[in-house]
Amino acid sequence: MHLTLRQLKIFEAVARHLSFSRAADELHLTQPAVSMQVRSLEEAAGLPLTEQVGKKIFLTEAGGELARHARVVAQQLREAEEALAAMKGLRGGLLNIAAVSTAKYFVPRLLAAFRDNHPEVELRLGVHNREAIVQQLADNEIDLAIMGRPPQELETASEPFADNPLVFIAAPDHPLARARRIEPQRLAEEIFLLREPGSGTRAAMERFLSENGVAPQRSVEMTSNETIKQAVMAGMGISFISERTIALELATHNIARLNVAGTPLKRQWHVVHRAEKRLLPAAEAFRLFLLKESGRLIDVPALIRTSGENGSSRASRQKDGGPRRR
C-alpha cells in the first residue's frame, strides 16, 4: 500500500469524528479535499473504509483496523515531535489525560493549579467510565489516567497520589442516619443504589459486603454519581460512594454519612500509564505534580468533614415533630 502520513492523519480525524465536515474543520481543509484523500486510501487498500447510512458515517471493519494503526502512528509522531522539542529546550506540548467519572470532582482543580505553573502546556481531559479508560490505555490514546484501581488486565505503571475514602450514605431522615455504630449486617435489608458493573467503587462495596456476610436483596443500578446522590436525597435507598464527591452535600446536611463499622474504607487514587510508555516532558511534569502537590489541593476541608460527621444532626435538632425533609 502506498500511503502517506497526510492521508493517515486525515483518515484518523475522520474516524475519530465520524464526520468528513468536522475532520475538515479540525484540519483546516475543505470537505471535498478530505473526501478525496479517503477515497485515495480506499483505492490503495482495495477495500471500503467508510460507509454512509442516512446522514451518518460508519467505519467498515477495514476502516476500524486502519484507524487503529493511524492512531498509533499519530501518537508516535506527536511523541517524536515533543521529544525533539524537549532536546531543544522548548517547553509546552500536549497533555492528554483521562479520569474516571468519580474523579471529575477534583481533577479540574488539579489541572488549574498545574496550568498556573505550565501555561504553555495544552491540556485535554476526558471523563469516562473505568472500562473506557482501560481501553484507551490499551490503545495508547492517552498519556495518563486517573483512577482508583489500576487495571489488572493490562501492563501498567501506577502510583498512589491521594486518599480516596469510601463511605455509605443515606438521606438525613433515614433511620440509620441517627445510629452511632452500624454493623454491616444491618444493611442487608436496605435498597442499594449501585454504579454500573465494572465501577471500582461498586467492586469495593461488593467486596466489603461479601467479607461481612452481607448479600443485598434489592438494588437499583445507576450510571452516574450525580444521579445516585439525587436518589439518595430523595430517599430511594442507600449507597456507597467516594467521600470526595459529597463534600457539599455533607456540609449542607442534604446527605448523611452512615457510621458503618469498618468504614470509611481506605482506598487511594492512582496515576496510571502503560508500563512501556516513555512519558514526554509535559506528562512527566504532571505526574510529579500529582505526587507532590495533589494531597493539599484535593483534601476535603476539615470544616466540611466535621459538619458531615453526623449528617442527621439537623434532623436530630428538629423539635417534637421528628425529622423533616426539605
C-alpha positions in Angstrom: 0.0 0.0 0.0 1.3 3.4 -0.9 0.1 5.6 2.0 1.2 9.0 3.1 1.3 10.4 6.6 -1.0 13.1 5.4 -3.6 10.6 4.3 -3.3 8.7 7.6 -3.7 12.0 9.6 -6.8 12.9 7.6 -8.4 9.4 8.0 -7.6 9.4 11.7 -9.6 12.6 12.1 -12.5 11.2 10.0 -12.5 8.0 12.1 -12.4 10.0 15.4 -15.3 12.4 14.4 -17.2 10.0 12.1 -17.7 13.1 10.1 -16.0 14.5 7.0 -17.0 18.0 7.7 -15.8 18.1 11.3 -12.5 16.4 10.2 -12.1 19.1 7.6 -12.8 21.9 10.2 -10.1 20.4 12.5 -7.5 20.1 9.8 -8.4 23.4 8.1 -9.2 21.7 4.8 -12.2 21.7 2.6 -14.6 18.7 2.9 -14.0 17.7 -0.8 -10.3 17.5 -0.1 -10.9 15.2 2.9 -13.3 13.0 0.9 -10.7 12.8 -1.9 -8.0 11.7 0.4 -10.2 9.0 2.0 -11.1 7.7 -1.5 -7.4 7.5 -2.4 -6.9 5.5 0.8 -9.7 3.1 -0.2 -8.2 2.6 -3.6 -4.8 1.8 -2.1 -6.4 -0.6 0.4 -8.7 -2.2 -2.1 -11.5 -2.1 0.5 -14.1 0.4 1.6 -13.1 2.2 4.8 -16.3 4.0 5.5 -20.0 3.6 4.8 -22.8 6.1 4.9 -26.2 5.2 6.4 -28.6 8.1 6.0 -26.6 11.1 7.1 -24.3 9.2 9.4 -20.8 7.9 8.7 -19.6 4.5 10.0 -16.3 2.7 9.7 -16.2 -0.7 8.0 -14.2 -3.5 9.5 -11.2 -2.5 7.4 -11.7 1.2 8.3 -11.7 0.3 12.0 -8.5 -1.6 11.6 -6.8 1.2 9.6 -8.0 3.8 12.1 -6.3 1.9 15.0 -3.0 1.9 13.2 -3.5 5.5 12.2 -3.9 6.5 15.9 -0.7 4.7 16.8 1.2 6.5 14.0 -0.3 9.9 15.0 0.7 9.3 18.7 4.2 8.2 17.8 4.7 11.3 15.6 3.5 13.5 18.4 5.9 11.8 20.8 8.8 12.3 18.4 8.0 16.0 17.9 7.8 16.6 21.7 10.9 14.6 22.4 12.9 16.6 19.8 11.4 19.8 21.2 12.5 18.8 24.7 16.0 18.3 23.4 16.0 21.8 22.1 14.9 23.1 25.4 11.5 24.1 24.2 8.6 24.0 26.6 5.0 23.0 26.1 3.4 20.1 24.4 0.1 18.3 24.6 -1.0 16.5 27.8 -3.8 14.0 27.2 -5.5 12.8 30.4 -8.4 10.6 31.2 -10.2 10.3 34.5 -12.9 8.1 35.9 -16.2 9.9 36.5 -15.7 10.0 40.3 -12.5 11.9 39.9 -14.2 14.8 38.0 -14.9 16.4 41.3 -11.2 17.3 41.9 -9.3 16.8 38.7 -10.2 20.2 37.2 -8.8 21.8 40.4 -5.5 19.9 39.9 -5.3 20.8 36.2 -5.9 24.5 37.0 -3.1 24.5 39.6 -0.8 22.7 37.1 -1.6 25.1 34.4 -0.6 28.1 36.6 3.0 26.8 36.5 2.9 25.4 33.0 0.7 27.8 30.9 2.4 26.6 27.7 1.1 23.1 28.0 -2.1 22.2 26.0 -4.4 20.2 28.2 -7.0 17.6 27.1 -9.2 15.9 29.7 -11.7 13.1 29.1 -14.0 11.8 31.7 -15.2 8.2 31.1 -16.1 5.0 33.0 -13.4 2.6 34.0 -13.9 0.3 31.1 -13.4 3.0 28.5 -10.3 4.3 30.2 -8.7 0.9 30.3 -9.4 0.6 26.6 -7.8 4.0 26.0 -4.7 2.9 27.9 -4.6 -0.3 25.8 -4.8 1.7 22.6 -2.2 4.2 23.7 -4.7 7.1 23.2 -3.9 8.9 26.4 -0.8 9.8 28.3 -2.0 9.4 31.9 -5.2 8.0 33.6 -6.5 8.9 37.0 -8.4 6.1 38.6 -9.0 4.3 41.9 -8.0 0.8 41.0 -5.2 0.2 38.4 -6.2 -2.3 35.7 -5.1 -5.9 36.2 -5.7 -6.8 32.6 -3.0 -4.5 31.2 0.7 -4.0 32.0 0.7 -0.6 33.6 2.8 1.6 35.9 0.7 3.1 38.7 1.5 5.3 41.7 -0.9 6.4 44.5 -1.2 10.2 44.9 -4.2 10.8 47.2 -6.5 9.1 49.6 -10.0 8.1 48.4 -12.2 7.2 51.4 -15.4 5.3 50.5 -18.5 5.7 52.7 -22.1 4.6 53.0 -24.6 7.4 52.6 -28.4 7.9 53.1 -30.9 10.6 53.3 -30.7 12.6 56.6 -34.0 11.3 57.8 -33.2 7.7 57.2 -33.5 5.6 60.4 -29.8 4.6 60.2 -28.6 8.1 59.9 -29.0 8.6 63.6 -27.2 5.4 64.6 -23.8 5.9 66.2 -22.5 2.5 65.1 -24.0 0.3 62.4 -22.9 -3.3 62.0 -22.7 -4.2 58.2 -25.3 -6.9 58.7 -27.9 -4.3 59.4 -27.6 -3.1 55.8 -28.8 -6.4 54.3 -32.5 -5.3 54.0 -31.7 -1.9 52.5 -32.2 -0.9 48.9 -28.7 -0.3 47.4 -28.2 2.3 44.7 -25.3 1.0 42.6 -23.0 2.2 39.9 -22.7 0.1 36.7 -20.8 -3.2 36.7 -17.1 -2.6 36.3 -17.1 0.5 38.5 -14.2 0.5 41.0 -16.5 1.9 43.8 -19.1 -0.8 43.2 -16.4 -3.5 43.3 -15.0 -2.2 46.6 -18.5 -2.2 48.1 -19.3 -5.7 46.9 -16.0 -7.0 48.4 -16.7 -5.2 51.7 -20.3 -6.6 52.0 -19.2 -10.1 51.0 -16.4 -10.1 53.6 -19.0 -9.2 56.2 -21.5 -11.8 55.1 -24.0 -9.3 53.6 -25.9 -10.2 50.4 -28.1 -7.2 49.3 -31.6 -8.3 48.3 -32.7 -5.2 46.5 -30.7 -2.8 44.3 -31.1 -0.2 41.6 -28.3 0.4 39.1 -27.4 4.0 38.1 -24.8 5.3 35.7 -23.5 8.4 37.5 -22.7 9.7 41.0 -24.9 12.7 40.5 -27.9 10.5 39.8 -27.1 8.4 42.9 -26.8 11.5 45.1 -30.1 12.8 44.0 -31.7 9.4 44.5 -30.2 9.1 48.0 -31.6 12.6 48.9 -35.0 11.5 47.6 -35.0 8.6 50.0 -34.8 5.8 47.3 -32.1 3.9 49.2 -28.6 3.9 50.5 -25.3 4.0 48.5 -21.6 3.6 48.7 -19.6 6.5 47.3 -16.3 8.4 47.5 -16.4 10.9 50.2 -14.7 13.4 47.9 -17.9 13.5 45.8 -20.3 14.5 48.6 -18.4 17.3 50.4 -21.1 19.9 49.6 -24.0 17.6 50.4 -22.4 16.8 53.8 -21.8 20.4 54.6 -25.4 21.4 53.8 -26.8 18.2 55.6 -28.6 17.0 52.4 -26.9 13.7 52.8 -25.9 11.7 55.9 -22.7 9.6 56.1 -23.6 6.3 57.8 -21.4 5.2 60.7 -20.9 1.7 59.4 -18.3 -0.3 61.3 -15.2 -0.8 59.1 -15.8 2.4 57.1 -14.6 4.7 55.7 -13.0 2.1 53.5 -9.5 3.4 52.8 -8.6 3.4 49.1 -6.3 5.6 47.0 -6.3 7.5 43.8 -3.6 6.4 41.3 -2.0 8.0 38.3 -1.5 5.3 35.7 0.2 4.9 32.3 1.3 2.0 30.1 4.3 0.2 31.5 6.3 0.5 28.3 5.3 4.1 27.6 8.1 6.7 27.9 6.4 9.8 29.3 7.1 13.0 27.5 8.1 16.2 29.4 4.5 17.5 29.9 3.2 14.2 31.1 6.2 13.6 33.4 5.8 17.1 34.9 2.1 16.4 35.6 2.9 13.0 37.2 5.4 14.6 39.5 3.0 17.4 40.3 0.3 14.9 41.4 2.7 13.0 43.6 4.0 16.2 45.3 1.0 18.6 45.4 -2.3 16.8 45.0 -2.8 16.0 48.7 -3.2 19.6 49.8 -5.2 20.5 46.7 -7.9 17.9 46.8 -8.2 17.2 50.5 -11.7 17.7 51.8 -11.5 20.7 54.2 -11.7 19.8 57.9 -14.7 22.0 58.3 -16.7 20.1 55.7 -15.6 16.8 57.2 -16.7 17.9 60.7 -20.0 19.2 59.5 -20.7 15.8 57.8 -19.7 13.7 60.8 -23.4 13.3 61.7 -25.4 14.1 58.6 -28.5 13.7 60.7 -27.6 16.5 63.1 -30.1 18.8 61.5 -32.8 16.2 61.8 -32.0 15.4 65.4 -32.4 19.1 66.3 -35.9 19.2 65.0 -38.5 19.6 67.7 -41.2 17.1 68.6 -42.4 16.6 65.1 -39.4 14.5 64.2 -37.2 14.8 61.1 -38.5 17.0 58.3 -37.5 16.8 54.6 -36.6 19.9 52.7 
